């Protein structure tokens, strides 16, 4: 399965770069166990951040950031089989879950609940 990992990125950081980096680390830490189960993990920021930079963003929340940050995850969801929601308050991640529910995707909250991929 292609599984989007959703959770806090900017939420709760007051745009502090160190806290944002910690949130990204938390998202990325969820990727390895999913990969080891035989799936392909993806995080919206892996796609969005390079594009945001190329679009000329100069600060979090500016026009280029808004154009790309959340739409990137929503476009990824069009290709995903499931979503993995890590803990922590996040309106963006909650919206990702809502979209996933509308699409009938599997939603996981614990890596133990994600089945091993079949060879």
ABEGO torsion letter per residue (X at the ends): XBBBBBEBAABGAGGBAAAAAAAAAAAAAAAAAAAAAGBBBBBAAAAAAAAAAAAGBABBGBAAAAAAAAAAAAAAAAABABBBBBBEBBAAAAAAAAAAAAAGBBBBABAAABBBBBX
